[in-house]
């Protein structure tokens, strides 16, 4: 007997019929229990569209996609915001070197990136804000920080006071300064009160894109772009801040500091997902060094599902020294998983016996332990393996 329908999706609460649902499982991430009511807000630091997608990028976005899918599997809505940093000095330089306008150049790169993400079955984010559409939002952030005394204006640039940000992040002063300079933050800039101050809004010189602002013609600072887009899309705080581990400092530390200084809401992010660096021949995979393996090239050598599994079949925070035979191993593991999924559960007939069909997923929900989950799925087989294949989206990759 079905409960009496009172309208679309509404049943009579006095009619106690049917089986009780199982409890909603909870995820833990980096030691934080992610209890979510209603909707989870994820902010993923996206690409600067000046070159096609390499394995380091893909790892960040595949892991973020897994987290979002996992949250959805617990019955909550996952709202993913993955930005496009299309106002960026490196992008401008790359476009200029190719004799292209930065805007048109960035859009072309973005399309190629989208193809790579689709091939890897990464779901389209609910929001994909572009920095160039958030110029006004960055200016609101700058004004809010000025009003709060967290920033000052000098010569058309609005500087965020970062003197205590690096030490607050638990970083050694010299190490922080070195990493700061690596990202072109100009610690010795003569206009700054402190070497660790960063621009929220900055003056543009000849050839650089410039928008009108109360402080003159200029453009946003990098950290301010992400802080502004995250606040504009998600509101005063978020559940998970995600990105590559190389973004922890200075980028995420400053995004967090700016957002909290503007809103007074602490913590800005309840948890973080920082994906370990992908290395090739001992060095970080990066466009700036040309030390790259491109997703499109890898997909000529293995199936998209195998590449997705190669990315996920490890602890997300660990650095990954990529070797070509990682793809062969992933193909083998994928074949083993499919075989296990098609077989009967070791503790009963496929999915109907005594084996816990949730056993593998429970491992993924515990700080995204995919290797542990794969071992459980291979040992148990049946429904546990099928559920794992579904949540890792190995059947969806092209
Ligand atoms: Zn960012």
Boltz pocket constraint, residues with backbone or C-beta under 6 A from the ligand:
constraints:
  - pocket:
      binder: B
      contacts: [[A, 44], [A, 45], [A, 46], [A, 222], [A, 226], [A, 251]]
      max_distance: 6.0
